[in-house]
Amino acid sequence: MATFTADMFNMAVVVPGSSRIVPNTYKGDGSTTFAKGDLCRITTSGQIKDAATDSDTAGACHGMVLGTWATAPTTSQFVPILRFGADTVLVAQIYAASAGDAEPQDLAVGTHLTLRNGSAGIWCVTVTTTKGIATVVDIPGNQKWFHSDYDLDKDYGLVYVKFDTPATGVAIQSAYTA
Protein backbone atom coordinates (compact mmCIF):
# COMPACT_ATOMS: atom_id res chain seq x y z
CA MET A 1 0.00 0.00 0.00
CA ALA A 2 1.38 3.40 -0.99
CA THR A 3 -0.11 6.45 0.69
CA PHE A 4 0.39 10.19 0.74
CA THR A 5 1.54 11.80 3.96
CA ALA A 6 0.97 15.37 5.13
CA ASP A 7 3.27 18.00 3.59
CA MET A 8 4.65 15.50 1.12
CA PHE A 9 5.03 17.85 -1.85
CA ASN A 10 4.57 21.43 -2.98
CA MET A 11 1.94 22.90 -5.25
CA ALA A 12 2.65 22.67 -8.96
CA VAL A 13 1.32 24.69 -11.89
CA VAL A 14 -0.68 22.44 -14.20
CA VAL A 15 -2.30 25.10 -16.41
CA PRO A 16 -0.01 28.13 -16.75
CA GLY A 17 -2.66 30.17 -18.54
CA SER A 18 -1.62 33.82 -18.53
CA SER A 19 1.00 33.41 -15.79
CA ARG A 20 4.39 34.87 -16.58
CA ILE A 21 7.90 34.84 -15.19
CA VAL A 22 8.74 38.24 -13.72
CA PRO A 23 12.48 38.46 -12.95
CA ASN A 24 13.24 42.16 -12.31
CA THR A 25 10.15 43.78 -10.87
CA TYR A 26 9.51 42.77 -7.27
CA LYS A 27 11.99 43.08 -4.41
CA GLY A 28 12.41 41.48 -1.01
CA ASP A 29 11.23 43.08 2.23
CA GLY A 30 14.45 42.45 4.16
CA SER A 31 12.78 40.04 6.61
CA THR A 32 11.22 37.18 4.62
CA THR A 33 13.34 34.23 3.46
CA PHE A 34 12.14 32.07 0.59
CA ALA A 35 12.53 28.55 -0.70
CA LYS A 36 11.95 27.67 -4.33
CA GLY A 37 8.24 27.04 -4.79
CA ASP A 38 7.04 29.23 -1.92
CA LEU A 39 3.77 30.97 -2.65
CA CYS A 40 4.01 34.74 -2.40
CA ARG A 41 2.02 37.94 -2.33
CA ILE A 42 2.98 41.38 -3.56
CA THR A 43 2.64 44.32 -1.18
CA THR A 44 1.55 47.83 -2.13
CA SER A 45 5.23 48.82 -2.13
CA GLY A 46 6.07 46.07 -4.67
CA GLN A 47 7.81 43.82 -2.17
CA ILE A 48 7.42 40.05 -1.95
CA LYS A 49 6.20 38.31 1.21
CA ASP A 50 4.83 34.85 1.94
CA ALA A 51 1.32 34.37 0.58
CA ALA A 52 -1.56 35.00 2.91
CA THR A 53 -3.10 31.87 4.37
CA ASP A 54 -6.62 33.28 4.41
CA SER A 55 -8.54 36.40 3.38
CA ASP A 56 -8.31 38.02 6.82
CA THR A 57 -4.55 38.28 6.71
CA ALA A 58 -2.79 40.98 4.72
CA GLY A 59 -2.62 40.20 1.05
CA ALA A 60 -3.44 37.12 -0.94
CA CYS A 61 -1.54 34.82 -3.31
CA HIS A 62 -0.07 36.37 -6.44
CA GLY A 63 2.64 33.95 -7.51
CA MET A 64 5.37 31.41 -6.82
CA VAL A 65 8.99 32.19 -5.92
CA LEU A 66 11.51 30.81 -8.43
CA GLY A 67 14.63 30.73 -6.28
CA THR A 68 15.89 30.09 -2.75
CA TRP A 69 17.25 32.69 -0.32
CA ALA A 70 18.88 31.47 2.88
CA THR A 71 18.80 35.07 4.09
CA ALA A 72 15.99 37.47 3.37
CA PRO A 73 16.36 39.42 0.12
CA THR A 74 16.82 43.10 0.86
CA THR A 75 14.59 45.90 -0.35
CA SER A 76 17.07 46.41 -3.22
CA GLN A 77 17.24 42.74 -4.35
CA PHE A 78 14.87 41.46 -7.02
CA VAL A 79 12.97 38.24 -6.33
CA PRO A 80 12.03 36.39 -9.54
CA ILE A 81 8.50 34.97 -9.38
CA LEU A 82 5.99 33.22 -11.57
CA ARG A 83 3.14 35.75 -11.44
CA PHE A 84 -0.19 33.92 -11.62
CA GLY A 85 -2.91 34.99 -14.01
CA ALA A 86 -6.60 34.61 -13.20
CA ASP A 87 -6.61 31.45 -15.34
CA THR A 88 -3.54 29.80 -13.76
CA VAL A 89 -4.40 26.42 -12.19
CA LEU A 90 -2.28 24.61 -9.62
CA VAL A 91 -2.51 21.12 -8.21
CA ALA A 92 -2.34 21.12 -4.42
CA GLN A 93 -2.16 18.53 -1.72
CA ILE A 94 -5.00 18.65 0.80
CA TYR A 95 -4.24 18.97 4.51
CA ALA A 96 -6.35 18.34 7.60
CA ALA A 97 -5.34 17.45 11.15
CA SER A 98 -6.98 14.07 10.64
CA ALA A 99 -5.78 12.28 7.50
CA GLY A 100 -9.24 10.86 6.81
CA ASP A 101 -10.60 14.42 6.52
CA ALA A 102 -8.08 15.41 3.81
CA GLU A 103 -9.67 13.60 0.90
CA PRO A 104 -10.63 15.01 -2.51
CA GLN A 105 -14.11 13.50 -2.53
CA ASP A 106 -14.97 15.57 0.57
CA LEU A 107 -14.50 18.90 -1.27
CA ALA A 108 -16.69 20.70 -3.79
CA VAL A 109 -15.82 22.70 -6.91
CA GLY A 110 -16.18 26.42 -6.18
CA THR A 111 -15.21 26.07 -2.53
CA HIS A 112 -12.65 28.58 -1.22
CA LEU A 113 -9.92 26.92 0.87
CA THR A 114 -7.22 28.41 3.08
CA LEU A 115 -3.51 27.86 2.47
CA ARG A 116 -1.01 26.15 4.77
CA ASN A 117 2.74 26.67 4.72
CA GLY A 118 3.93 23.27 5.94
CA SER A 119 7.63 24.09 5.62
CA ALA A 120 10.03 25.92 3.31
CA GLY A 121 8.78 25.40 -0.23
CA ILE A 122 5.91 23.12 0.85
CA TRP A 123 2.44 24.64 0.59
CA CYS A 124 -0.94 22.95 0.52
CA VAL A 125 -4.61 23.79 0.91
CA THR A 126 -6.51 23.00 4.06
CA VAL A 127 -10.09 21.79 4.26
CA THR A 128 -10.99 25.04 6.05
CA THR A 129 -13.47 26.98 3.93
CA THR A 130 -13.90 30.01 6.19
CA LYS A 131 -11.88 32.93 4.78
CA GLY A 132 -10.38 30.77 2.03
CA ILE A 133 -8.45 32.28 -0.90
CA ALA A 134 -7.76 29.19 -3.06
CA THR A 135 -10.76 28.36 -5.25
CA VAL A 136 -11.30 24.67 -6.06
CA VAL A 137 -11.72 24.37 -9.85
CA ASP A 138 -11.56 20.59 -10.27
CA ILE A 139 -11.32 17.44 -8.21
CA PRO A 140 -9.33 14.58 -9.70
CA GLY A 141 -10.55 11.03 -9.39
CA ASN A 142 -9.85 9.53 -6.00
CA GLN A 143 -7.51 6.96 -7.50
CA LYS A 144 -3.82 7.48 -7.95
CA TRP A 145 -1.84 6.26 -10.95
CA PHE A 146 -2.15 2.81 -9.41
CA HIS A 147 -5.44 1.14 -8.51
CA SER A 148 -6.15 0.83 -4.82
CA ASP A 149 -9.13 -0.31 -2.80
CA TYR A 150 -7.70 1.07 0.44
CA ASP A 151 -9.40 4.15 1.90
CA LEU A 152 -6.06 5.26 3.34
CA ASP A 153 -4.75 5.78 -0.19
CA LYS A 154 -7.14 8.75 -0.56
CA ASP A 155 -5.80 10.60 2.51
CA TYR A 156 -3.89 13.84 1.82
CA GLY A 157 -5.03 13.66 -1.79
CA LEU A 158 -4.99 16.28 -4.54
CA VAL A 159 -7.22 19.09 -5.74
CA TYR A 160 -6.92 21.72 -8.49
CA VAL A 161 -7.11 25.38 -7.41
CA LYS A 162 -6.66 28.93 -8.66
CA PHE A 163 -6.42 32.30 -6.94
CA ASP A 164 -8.65 34.68 -8.84
CA THR A 165 -11.74 35.09 -6.65
CA PRO A 166 -11.57 34.57 -2.89
CA ALA A 167 -14.65 34.08 -0.72
CA THR A 168 -14.98 37.86 -0.38
CA GLY A 169 -15.67 38.07 -4.11
CA VAL A 170 -12.89 40.63 -4.64
CA ALA A 171 -10.52 39.89 -7.50
CA ILE A 172 -7.03 39.52 -6.08
CA GLN A 173 -4.97 39.27 -9.26
CA SER A 174 -5.63 42.82 -10.37
CA ALA A 175 -4.56 44.71 -7.26
CA TYR A 176 -1.60 44.72 -4.93
CA THR A 177 -2.38 44.21 -1.29
CA ALA A 178 -0.44 45.11 1.82
NUZA-924056 format. One line per field, with one value per residue (C-alpha): x negated, y, z; residue in three letters; residue number from 1. Coordinates in steps of 0.001 Angstrom, whole numbers, always signed. Each point is the difference from the previous one (the first is absolute). Example, Ala and Ser with C-alpha at 12.3 -4.5 7.8 and 13.67 -1.06 7.14 Angstrom:
BEGIN
X = [-12300:-1370]
Y = [-4500:+3440]
Z = [+7800:-660]
code = [ALA:SER]
pos = [1:2]
END
This chain:
BEGIN
X = [+0:-1382:+1497:-506:-1148:+568:-2298:-1379:-384:+462:+2631:-713:+1329:+2002:+1624:-2293:+2654:-1040:-2623:-3389:-3515:-833:-3742:-765:+3095:+640:-2479:-427:+1182:-3213:+1660:+1568:-2122:+1197:-386:+576:+3710:+1202:+3271:-245:+1999:-963:+338:+1086:-3677:-843:-1731:+389:+1219:+1366:+3511:+2879:+1538:+3519:+1919:-221:-3767:-1755:-172:+825:-1910:-1466:-2707:-2730:-3622:-2516:-3127:-1254:-1364:-1633:+79:+2812:-371:-460:+2235:-2478:-177:+2377:+1899:+942:+3524:+2515:+2845:+3334:+2721:+3682:+16:-3067:+857:-2119:+231:-169:-188:+2842:-763:+2111:-1009:+1646:-1203:+3463:+1352:-2512:+1582:+962:+3480:+858:-467:+2194:-874:+360:-971:-2555:-2734:-2697:-3715:-2493:-3752:-1193:-3702:-2401:+1254:+2873:+3467:+3382:+3674:+1897:+3575:+901:+2480:+431:-2016:-1505:-1930:-693:+3000:+546:+416:-160:-236:-1992:+1219:-696:-2337:-3692:-1985:+315:+3282:+719:+2978:-1432:+1697:-3339:-1310:+2392:-1339:-1911:+1135:-39:+2232:-293:+187:-455:-235:+2230:+3086:-173:+3081:+338:+682:-2775:-2369:-3493:-2058:+656:-1069:-2961:+782:-1943]
Y = [+0:+3404:+3044:+3746:+1603:+3574:+2628:-2497:+2350:+3580:+1467:-225:+2015:-2252:+2659:+3035:+2039:+3654:-417:+1468:-38:+3402:+221:+3698:+1619:-1010:+316:-1602:+1602:-634:-2406:-2864:-2945:-2162:-3520:-881:-631:+2186:+1740:+3775:+3200:+3436:+2942:+3509:+991:-2746:-2257:-3769:-1733:-3467:-479:+630:-3124:+1411:+3110:+1622:+264:+2700:-782:-3075:-2305:+1554:-2421:-2538:+777:-1381:-75:-647:+2597:-1211:+3593:+2407:+1945:+3681:+2802:+504:-3664:-1284:-3220:-1852:-1416:-1750:+2528:-1825:+1066:-378:-3164:-1646:-3377:-1813:-3494:+2:-2594:+123:+318:-630:-883:-3380:-1793:-1416:+3557:+990:-1815:+1412:-1512:+2072:+3327:+1806:+2003:+3720:-356:+2515:-1660:+1486:-544:-1711:+512:-3400:+826:+1827:-521:-2275:+1518:-1692:+837:-781:-1217:+3249:+1946:+3022:+2928:-2166:+1508:-3089:-831:-3684:-299:-3782:-3150:-2860:-3549:-1500:-2576:+521:-1215:-3451:-1666:-315:-1138:+1375:+3081:+1110:+526:+2964:+1856:+3234:-176:+2620:+2809:+2629:+3664:+3545:+3371:+2380:+409:-516:-491:+3776:+215:+2559:-743:-370:-253:+3552:+1897:+2:-501:+891]
Z = [+0:-989:+1682:+46:+3225:+1168:-1544:-2465:-2968:-1140:-2263:-3716:-2922:-2318:-2210:-334:-1789:+12:+2732:-792:+1399:+1462:+777:+640:+1433:+3608:+2860:+3400:+3232:+1931:+2454:-1991:-1156:-2876:-1290:-3625:-463:+2871:-734:+248:+72:-1226:+2377:-947:-5:-2534:+2503:+213:+3163:+729:-1364:+2338:+1451:+42:-1032:+3447:-113:-1985:-3673:-1995:-2361:-3135:-1068:+686:+906:-2511:+2149:+3527:+2426:+3203:+1210:-719:-3248:+734:-1207:-2864:-1134:-2672:+690:-3207:+158:-2188:+124:-176:-2393:+819:-2143:+1581:+1563:+2573:+1413:+3785:+2698:+2522:+3716:+3090:+3547:-514:-3135:-686:-296:-2712:-2910:-3406:-19:+3102:-1847:-2513:-3123:+725:+3651:+1316:+2086:+2211:-609:+2296:-46:+1222:-325:-2306:-3537:+1074:-255:-78:+391:+3155:+201:+1791:-2127:+2267:-1419:-2745:-2929:-2160:-2192:-810:-3784:-425:+2058:-1493:+312:+3393:-1500:-454:-2994:+1540:+901:+3690:+2019:+3241:+1453:+1448:-3532:-370:+3066:-684:-3619:-2742:-1200:-2756:+1084:-1253:+1722:-1902:+2194:+3757:+2171:+342:-3735:-526:-2865:+1426:-3181:-1111:+3114:+2324:+3639:+3112]
code = [MET:ALA:THR:PHE:THR:ALA:ASP:MET:PHE:ASN:MET:ALA:VAL:VAL:VAL:PRO:GLY:SER:SER:ARG:ILE:VAL:PRO:ASN:THR:TYR:LYS:GLY:ASP:GLY:SER:THR:THR:PHE:ALA:LYS:GLY:ASP:LEU:CYS:ARG:ILE:THR:THR:SER:GLY:GLN:ILE:LYS:ASP:ALA:ALA:THR:ASP:SER:ASP:THR:ALA:GLY:ALA:CYS:HIS:GLY:MET:VAL:LEU:GLY:THR:TRP:ALA:THR:ALA:PRO:THR:THR:SER:GLN:PHE:VAL:PRO:ILE:LEU:ARG:PHE:GLY:ALA:ASP:THR:VAL:LEU:VAL:ALA:GLN:ILE:TYR:ALA:ALA:SER:ALA:GLY:ASP:ALA:GLU:PRO:GLN:ASP:LEU:ALA:VAL:GLY:THR:HIS:LEU:THR:LEU:ARG:ASN:GLY:SER:ALA:GLY:ILE:TRP:CYS:VAL:THR:VAL:THR:THR:THR:LYS:GLY:ILE:ALA:THR:VAL:VAL:ASP:ILE:PRO:GLY:ASN:GLN:LYS:TRP:PHE:HIS:SER:ASP:TYR:ASP:LEU:ASP:LYS:ASP:TYR:GLY:LEU:VAL:TYR:VAL:LYS:PHE:ASP:THR:PRO:ALA:THR:GLY:VAL:ALA:ILE:GLN:SER:ALA:TYR:THR:ALA]
pos = [1:2:3:4:5:6:7:8:9:10:11:12:13:14:15:16:17:18:19:20:21:22:23:24:25:26:27:28:29:30:31:32:33:34:35:36:37:38:39:40:41:42:43:44:45:46:47:48:49:50:51:52:53:54:55:56:57:58:59:60:61:62:63:64:65:66:67:68:69:70:71:72:73:74:75:76:77:78:79:80:81:82:83:84:85:86:87:88:89:90:91:92:93:94:95:96:97:98:99:100:101:102:103:104:105:106:107:108:109:110:111:112:113:114:115:116:117:118:119:120:121:122:123:124:125:126:127:128:129:130:131:132:133:134:135:136:137:138:139:140:141:142:143:144:145:146:147:148:149:150:151:152:153:154:155:156:157:158:159:160:161:162:163:164:165:166:167:168:169:170:171:172:173:174:175:176:177:178]
END
